[in-house]
C-alpha cells in the first residue's frame, strides 16, 4: 500500500515533490504509520526499487525455455513478461533512477546479471540456429538493447508491438535472417 502510493507520487511529482506527507496520503495511511516502517522517503524508494526489480526478475525466471520455440518468439515473450512486470511502465524506472542516494544502480546491476544469465541459457538452447558464436556477449547485448529501448519508451509504445519488433531485431542479429 505504501509502496504503491510512493510509486504514484514519484511519477506524478518527481523526487523533490515526493514528500512523506504526499506518500502517506496516496497510500491512505498516516505519516506516523509510514514512519513506523520507514525512516525517511529514501527508504521508501529503496523498497520500491527492490519490489520493481524483484518483480521484473521473477517475471523473466517464470518463462519456460524450450528449444522447440523459435528464439525470436521466446525473446519477445521475455520482453512482454518484463513489460508486464513493470506496472507503472518505464516512467517509474526513469524516476527511480533519479532518486539521490538510492541503491537503484546496484540493484539494477544485480537484476541485470540474473537476466543476462537467463538469456545466455536461452541462447545455449538455440545455439545451432545462431550465427553468433560468443553467447556471453550476445546475451549482454540483447539485455542491453531491450533495456535501452524500454528505458526510453513512452507508455504509448510500451506494449506487445514493441516486444515483437525487438524480437525481430534481435532475431536478425542472432541468426542473420530478417523476419
C-alpha positions as CSV (number, residue, x, y, z in Angstrom):
1,X,0.0,0.0,0.0
2,X,2.7,2.5,1.0
3,X,4.9,1.4,-1.9
4,X,2.0,1.8,-4.4
5,X,1.4,5.3,-3.1
6,X,5.1,6.1,-3.3
7,X,5.3,4.9,-6.9
8,X,2.3,7.1,-7.9
9,X,3.7,10.1,-6.1
10,X,7.2,9.8,-7.6
11,X,5.8,9.5,-11.1
12,X,3.4,12.5,-10.6
13,X,5.6,14.8,-8.6
14,X,9.2,13.7,-9.0
15,X,11.6,13.1,-6.2
16,X,11.6,16.7,-4.8
17,X,7.8,16.8,-4.7
18,X,7.5,13.3,-3.2
19,X,7.2,14.2,0.4
20,X,6.4,11.6,3.1
21,X,3.1,13.5,3.6
22,X,2.1,13.0,-0.1
23,X,3.2,9.4,0.0
24,X,1.2,8.7,3.1
25,X,-1.9,10.4,1.6
26,X,-1.6,8.5,-1.6
27,X,-1.2,5.3,0.4
28,X,-4.2,6.1,2.6
29,X,-2.2,5.9,5.8
30,X,-1.0,8.5,8.3
31,X,2.5,9.9,8.2
32,X,3.1,8.3,11.6
33,X,2.2,4.9,10.2
34,X,4.6,5.5,7.3
35,X,7.4,6.3,9.8
36,X,6.7,3.1,11.7
37,X,8.0,1.2,8.7
38,X,10.4,3.6,7.0
39,X,12.9,6.1,8.5
40,X,12.5,8.5,5.5
41,X,11.4,8.7,1.9
42,X,14.7,7.3,0.7
43,X,14.0,4.1,2.5
44,X,10.5,4.0,0.9
45,X,12.0,4.4,-2.5
46,X,14.7,1.8,-1.9
47,X,11.8,-0.6,-1.1
48,X,10.0,0.5,-4.3
49,X,13.2,-0.2,-6.3
50,X,13.6,-3.7,-4.7
51,X,9.9,-4.5,-5.4
52,X,10.0,-3.4,-9.0
53,X,13.3,-5.2,-9.9
54,X,12.3,-8.3,-8.0
55,X,9.0,-8.4,-10.0
56,X,11.0,-8.0,-13.2
57,X,13.4,-10.8,-12.4
58,X,10.6,-13.1,-11.2
59,X,8.7,-12.5,-14.5
60,X,11.7,-13.4,-16.5
61,X,12.5,-16.5,-14.5
62,X,9.0,-17.8,-14.8
63,X,9.3,-18.1,-18.5
64,X,9.7,-21.6,-19.9
65,X,12.6,-22.1,-22.2
66,X,12.1,-24.6,-25.0
67,X,14.4,-25.3,-27.9
68,X,11.2,-26.0,-29.9
69,X,10.1,-22.4,-29.7
70,X,11.8,-20.1,-32.2
71,X,14.4,-17.9,-30.5
72,X,12.7,-14.7,-31.6
73,X,9.4,-15.8,-30.2
74,X,11.0,-16.6,-26.8
75,X,12.8,-13.3,-26.7
76,X,9.6,-11.5,-27.5
77,X,7.8,-13.5,-24.7
78,X,10.6,-12.5,-22.3
79,X,10.2,-8.8,-23.2
80,X,6.4,-9.0,-22.9
81,X,6.8,-10.6,-19.4
82,X,9.3,-7.9,-18.4
83,X,7.0,-5.2,-19.6
84,X,4.1,-6.8,-17.7
85,X,6.1,-6.8,-14.5
86,X,6.6,-3.1,-14.8
87,X,3.2,-2.0,-13.6
88,X,4.0,1.7,-13.9
89,X,5.8,1.4,-17.2
90,X,9.3,2.8,-18.0
91,X,8.5,6.2,-16.4
92,X,8.7,4.8,-12.9
93,X,12.1,3.3,-13.5
94,X,13.4,6.5,-15.0
95,X,12.1,8.3,-11.9
96,X,13.7,5.8,-9.6
97,X,17.0,6.3,-11.4
98,X,17.0,9.9,-10.2
99,X,16.4,9.2,-6.5
100,X,19.5,10.5,-4.8
101,X,21.4,8.1,-2.6
102,X,19.1,5.2,-3.6
103,X,20.5,1.8,-4.3
104,X,19.0,1.8,-7.8
105,X,22.1,1.3,-9.8
106,X,23.5,-1.5,-7.6
107,X,20.1,-3.3,-7.5
108,X,19.7,-2.8,-11.3
109,X,23.1,-4.3,-11.9
110,X,22.2,-7.3,-9.8
111,X,18.9,-7.8,-11.6
112,X,20.7,-7.4,-15.0
113,X,23.2,-10.2,-14.1
114,X,20.3,-12.6,-13.4
115,X,18.5,-11.7,-16.7
116,X,21.7,-11.9,-18.7
117,X,22.4,-15.4,-17.3
118,X,18.8,-16.4,-18.2
119,X,19.1,-15.1,-21.8
120,X,22.5,-16.9,-22.1
121,X,20.8,-20.1,-21.1
122,X,18.2,-19.5,-23.8
123,X,20.8,-18.8,-26.4
124,X,22.6,-22.0,-25.5
125,X,19.4,-24.0,-26.1
126,X,19.3,-22.4,-29.6
127,X,23.0,-22.5,-30.4
128,X,22.5,-24.4,-33.6
129,X,20.2,-21.7,-35.0
130,X,22.5,-18.8,-34.3
131,X,25.2,-17.2,-36.4
132,X,26.7,-15.5,-33.3
133,X,29.3,-17.6,-31.5
134,X,30.0,-15.5,-28.4
135,X,26.9,-16.3,-26.4
136,X,28.0,-14.3,-23.3
137,X,28.4,-11.2,-25.4
138,X,25.2,-11.8,-27.3
139,X,23.2,-12.2,-24.0
140,X,24.8,-9.0,-22.7
141,X,23.9,-7.2,-26.0
142,X,20.3,-8.5,-26.0
143,X,19.6,-7.4,-22.5
144,X,21.3,-4.0,-23.2
145,X,19.2,-3.5,-26.3
146,X,15.9,-4.4,-24.6
147,X,16.8,-2.3,-21.5
148,X,17.9,0.7,-23.6
149,X,14.8,0.7,-25.8
150,X,12.5,0.1,-22.8
151,X,14.1,2.8,-20.7
152,X,13.5,5.3,-23.4
153,X,10.0,4.2,-24.4
154,X,6.8,6.0,-23.5
155,X,3.7,4.3,-22.2
156,X,2.1,4.7,-25.7
157,X,4.6,2.3,-27.3
158,X,5.4,0.1,-24.3
159,X,3.4,-2.8,-25.5
160,X,3.4,-6.1,-27.4
161,X,4.1,-4.4,-30.7
162,X,7.4,-3.1,-29.2
163,X,8.2,-6.6,-27.9
164,X,7.6,-8.1,-31.3
165,X,9.7,-5.5,-33.1
166,X,12.5,-6.0,-30.6
167,X,12.2,-9.8,-31.0
168,X,12.6,-9.4,-34.8
169,X,15.6,-7.0,-34.4
170,X,17.3,-9.4,-32.1
171,X,16.5,-12.4,-34.3
172,X,18.2,-10.6,-37.2
173,X,21.3,-10.0,-35.0
174,X,21.3,-13.6,-33.8
175,X,20.5,-15.5,-37.0
176,X,21.2,-13.1,-39.8
177,X,17.7,-13.7,-41.1
178,X,15.2,-10.9,-41.5
179,X,11.7,-11.6,-40.2
